[in-house]
Amino acid sequence: MDKYRKLAGNTVTFAIGSFGSKLLSFFLVRLHTTYMSLADFGKADLIYQTVNVLYPIVTFAMADAIIRFGIDRAYDKRKVYSIAVFSTVAGMALLCLASPVFNSVEEFKGYGFLLFVYCYCSGFRQLAASFVRARGYVRLFALDGILSTFTVVICNFIFLAGFGMGVTGYILSIIISDALSFIGLTFIASLNKYLDPKYIDKALMREMLKYSVPLISTYVLWWVTAASDRWFIRYMVGENDNGIYAAAYKIPNLLLILTTLFFQAWQMSAIENKDSKTLGKFFGRIFSAYSSVLFIAAAGIILIVKPFTSILLDPKFLSAYMFTPVIVIAVIFQCLCQFLSSVYNVKKKSVNSLLTAFAAAAVNIVLNLLLIPSYGSMGAAAATVMAYASCYAIRIFDARKHLYFKVAHGRVMINLIVVIYMANIAVLEPRLAYVQLTVMFILMVMFNFEAVISTLKKIVGR
């Protein structure tokens, strides 16, 4: 099958299977903000962000190794999955010993055991889901996304709306969903057949760990960039402000939902075509269309941010809309960096991914310390923008040293200027603000129309 059509087919499959469920999960924010206080919502977000950085550490980032080595036909899938699972078991054992430490952290008091179980279930669910993708079962992967989301929704209504369990109910909902997902994937895809100690190949284990271990530090550094501002705000401004700031991230997450659906398919296509002589041209064409759609979507979100915030969030969180346009810009750079990480995945340059993530984390920490005391949560948002922008500036040149592809830098800059202008209008709300935003959105669509259409023609015009 033509690589463009296969990429489109996989993207559509992921979108059909996952977009509805992702959107449903997105609208759970209204339930969360209704049945949790500002402080509890911020605490739940801190736990969520902390687990997101913990499970790659205790699993040795094996979910990424499964994707890279599992898709590659040069490696035995039984060895890949067995190595990943047994490495994760060892990591989880170490986490179990450290779990009492969590209760010594004020925000985690009373949640230490739940946090460990949450991390355990999420880690093994990620392994199973990644291996299903590596085997090419994209429909099963997408179906799992639907079912797990509905499980989360049902559990949230029971534990939050029904029993008023707050943060505990929020964590239990995710634990139950992840556990059922792992069991279901293992049973349906017969993953147990790929799991046996005799398949553990020491040479392959070293190669997988050489690839995945640098990604552990990369995940930690990305967490510093993406989530550490919550901790800075919590201690430098206050719990309620942290809750508002966490809520401000929910609408920009729409961009991450859209790009993640595509990236799941793109990651597979990039690795499958790693030996193609036209790989650079393939990357260039897809990057052009990807960035164009990304900027159009970002402009659309900024256009509707204020009315949409009033629908999505409980009234006590409405001031969050002031920070959302700035966070949208940060997410744009985050998504562009995510695309460029596929170059490092294909070329097994995980150390480069680590070093560029370090640059972003360093910028984020320094600017948080400088800006939050004077500008509060808006300073944290600005620091995140600059951190991701720094990473993109480095990666766009470094990644193309390993795999060259053309980038229309002028087009990217014009798009950025327009989006920054729209964000400024949305925050300051001058006279005729909505008219200006509408005009700029239309211009954005017109400016990026050709890049999107040319790629669509490449897909359907054969």
N, C-alpha and C positions, 0 to 999 in steps of 0.2 A: 504494500500500500504506500502511496506517496506520503512523504513525511509531513507535509503541510496538512493533508487530509487526516492523517492519523492523529496529529496534534489537535486538530479541530474536533475530531470524533471523541477523543478522550476528554477534551475540555467540556464538550456538550454533555457527555456522560456524567462527569463530576458535577456539572451545573444542575442538570436535571435531578440527580440524586441528592445533591447537598445544598443547593441554594435555598430551596424552600425551608429545609430544616435549619440552616444557618440563620435565615431571616426570622424564623419562629423563635429561635434561641435569642436573637437580637432583641425581639420585642418583650422578652422576659424582663428586660431592664425595668419596665414599668412596674411589674410585680415586685421586683427587688426593692425599688425605690419607694414603693408604697408600704411594704411590710417591714422595712428596715430603717432605722434612724440614720442620720448623716454619719455618725461615728461608726455604727455597725456596718454600713455599706462600705465605708473606707477600710474597715478591718477585714471584711470579706475579700475585698479587692487585694489587700496586702497578702492575705493567705494564698489567693489564687496566683498572684505574681510570684510569690516565693516558691510554690510548688512547681511552677513553670521553669524555674531555674534549678530546682533541686533534682527533678527526675532525669534530666540529661546528665547530671553529675553522677548520680548513683547507678545509672545504666551505662555509663561510659559512652554516651551519645551513640549507642548501638543502633538506634532507629535510623539514623543517617547512614551508618555503615551498611545496614540491610538494604537500603535503597540503592546505594552506589554499587555494592558487590552483588546484590541479589538480582538486579536487572542485567548486569554484565554476564553474558553467556559463558565466559571463561571460568566462572566459579561454580562449584557445586552448591546448590541452594540448601541442601541438607546441612552441609558444613557451616554455611553462613548463618542459618537460623539457630543451629545448636550452639555455636560460639556466642551469638548474641544473647540467647536466653541464659546460658550458664554464667556468662559474665555479669548479667543483670542480677541473677540470684546472689552472687558474691557481693555486689554493690549494695543490694537491699539489706543483706545481713549486717553490713557495716552501718547502714542508716538506722537499723533497728537499735543498735547499741547507742547511737547518738540521740535517739528520739526523746529521752528525758530532758535533754538540753533545751528543746523547744519550749517547754513549760517555764523556763527561766526568763524567756523573752516576754515582756509585758503584753504585747499584742497577741501572743500565742497561748497565754495561760489558759488552761482548761481545754486546749485544742491539740495538745502534743500528740496524743495517740491517733486522733482523727487525721491530723496532718500526715503522719506516717502512712496510714492506710490509704489516704488520698494519693500520696506520692507512689505507693506500691501499685495501686490499681491503674493509675495513669501511665506509669512506666511500662507495665506489661501490655496494656491496651495499645500503646504506641508501637511496641515491637510487633504485635500481631497485625495491626493495621498496615504497617510499613511492609511487612512480608507479603501480605495479600496484594498490595500494590506492586511489589517487585515481581510477583508471579503473573502479573497482568490481569488480575481479577478486579478491574476497575468498577464493574457494576456492583460486585459484592462490597467493595470499599465504600461506594456511594450509598448503597442500601444500609450499610452499617451506620453511616452518618445520619441517615433519616431516623432509624430506630433508636439510636442513642440519644438524639435530640428530643424525641418524643418522650423517652424515659425521663430525661432531665426535666422536661416541662411538667409531666405528671407528678414527679416527686416534689418539684418546687411548689406546686399548688397544694399538695398534701402537707408538706412540712412547714411551709411559710404561711400560706393563706389559711390552711386548716388547723395546724397545731401551733402556729406562731413561734416556731423554733429558731427564727433569726439566722445567725451565722452558722449554727450547728446544722440547721436544715439545709442551708445552701451547700455546705460541704458534703453532707450525706447524699444529696441529690446527685452530685458529680461522682461520688464513690460508687453508688449503685449503678449508675449509667455506664461507667468505665468497666466495672466488674462484669456486667451482663454482656457488654460489647466484646470483651476478651473471651468469655466463655462461648459466645455465639460464633465468633470468627474461628476459634479453635475447632469447634465442632463442625461447622459448615465446610471450612476449607481443609479439614483433616490435618491441622498443623502439627498434631502429635506425631504424625508419621515422619515428620522432618526433624524430630527432636530425639537425639540419642547421644550419650557421652562418647560413643565410638566414632562419631562424626567430627569430634573436636580435633581440628588440624592445627598444630602449634604454629606452623609456618604461616598459615592463613590468619590465625588469631593475631600474630604479630603484625601482619600487614593491615588487618582491620583496625587494630588498636593504633597503629601509626597514623592511620587516616582519621580515626574518631577522637582520639585523646585531645588533639589541638582544638577540636570543636567544642570540648567541654569548656575550656577557657573562653572560647568564642561566645558560647551561650551565656556564660556568666557576665561577660563584658556587654553583650546585647541587653541583658537584664539590667545592668547598671545604666545603660542608655535609656531603656524603655520604661523601667519601673522604679529606679532609685529615687526619682524625683518625688514619688509618693512618700518615701521615708523622710526626705528632706522637708517636705511640706508638713508632714505629721509632727515633726519635732521643732521646726522653725516657725511654723504658722499656727497649726492647730488641727485637731481631729476632724472638725466639721469642714474646714477648708479642704482637707484631704478627700473627704467624701464628695464634695462638689467637684473637685478636680478629677477624681476617678469617674464620675458620671460624665464629665466633659469628653472623655475618651470614647464613650460608647458609640456616638454617631460616626466619628472618623473610622471606627472599626468596620464600618460598611465597606470602606476601601480595602481593608485587609481581607475581608470575606471574599470580595470579588477577585482580588489578585491571588489569594491562596488557592481558590478553585482552579485558576489558570495555571499557577505555579506547580501544582501537583501533576498536571498533565505535561507541562513544559519540562520538568525535571526528568521525567521518563523519556521524552523525545530527545532531549539533549544527550543523555547517556547512551541511548540506543543508536544515535547517529555520531558517536564520538570519533569514529574513524572515517567519516565522510569527508571527501575533498572539498565539499561546498559548505562545511559546517559554519565557517565564518560568515558567509553570505546568509545562511539560515538564521544565525543569531542576529545579524544586522537588521534583516527584514522584520523579524519578530519583535526586536527591541523597539523599532520605530512604531509599530502598531500598538505594542503594549504601553509605551509611554504616552502615546496620543490618547488612548482610551482612559488611561490613568488620570491625565490632566482634565479630560472632559468630565469624568466622574467626580473628581475633586471640586471642580467648579460648580457642578450641579449640587453637591452637598452643601457648599458654602451658600449657594442661592437660597436653599430651603432651611438652613440651619435653625433659625429662630422659631418658625412655626412648628417644625418637626420636633424640636426640643420640648415644646409644650405638650406634644402628643406622647412622646416617648417617656418623659420623666414626670415624676410626682412634682407638684408645685413647689415643694421645699427645695428642689434641686434646680429650679429654672435659671438661676444665675450662671449655671454651667455653660450656657450658650456663648458667653463672652470669651471663653478660652478655646472653644471648639474650632473656630476658623484657623487659629494659629497651630493647633494640634494637627489639623488636616494637612498643613504644609509639611509638618514633621513626618506624617505618615507617607506622603508622596516620596520623600527621600528614602524612607524606610523600605518602601516597595521597590524603588529603583535599585537600592542596595541588595535586596533579596534577589532580583533578577540577575545581577552581576555575580552573586554567589554561585550561580549555576555554572559559571566558567570554572571556578575553583573546584566545584564538585566533579566536573568532567575531567579536569586535568589533575585531580587528586592534590590540589594545592591548599590543603586545609590550614597550613601555617600562614599563608597569605590572608586567608579569611580571619584568622586570629589577630594578626597584626593590624589589619584595618579596623576590626572591631575595637581593639585597644585604643586606637586613636579617637574613635567616637566616644568611648567611655571616659577617657581623660578629659576631653572637651566638655562633656556633660557634667562631670563632677566639679570642675573648676568654675564653670558658668553658673551652676546651681548655687555654689557658695557665694558667688559674687552678686547674682541677680535676685535671688529669693528674698534676702533681707530688705531690699529696697522695693521690689515689685511683686512680692508674694507669688501666688500661683502663676501669674502671667510671666514672671521671670523664669519659672520652671519650664513653661511651655516654650519660651524663646530659647532656653538652653538646649532643649531636646531638638528643636529645629536645627540649631547650629551643629549639634553633635552628628545628626544623621547627614546633614549637608557636607560636613567634613569627611565623613566616611565615603559618601558618594564621589566627592572630588578626587579622593585617592583611588577608589576602586575603578572609576571609569577609565583611568589611565593604566593602572597596574594590571587589571584583569585582561585588558587588550594586548598586553605584552605576551600573555600566554595563549590567547586566542583572539586574533585581530578581527574586528568587525566594524563597519562604518557607523558613526554616530553623528547625527545632525545637531551639533552643539548649539548652533544659533537657534534652532527650533525649540530645543529644550529651554534655553534661557528666556526666550519670548514667552513661552508657556508659564515659566516660573514667575516672571514679572507680572503677568496678568493675574495669576492666582494670588500672589502677594497683595496686589492692588485690591482684589475682591475681598480678601481677608481683612484688610484695613478698613474697607467700607463696611463690612459686616460688623466689625467690632465698634467702630466709632459712630456708625449710623448717622451720616450727614443727611442733608435734605435730598430727597428723591433717591435714597439709598437703594430701594428695591428696583427702581427703574435702571439705575446704573449697573446693579448686579445682573439683571436680566440681559441687558445689552452686552455686557462682557461675556456672559455665558454663551450667547448666540455667536459672538465673534470667536470664542474658543472652539465651538463646534465646527464652524466654517474653516478655521485655520487648520484643524487636525483631520478634517474629513478625508482628504486625499490619501494620507498615510494609512488610515484604517481601510479604506475601500480598495487600495492597491493590494493589500494583503488578503482581503476577502476574495478578490479576483484570482489571486494565486491559488486559493483553496478550492473555489468552485468553478473556476474557468477552464478546467482541464477536461 
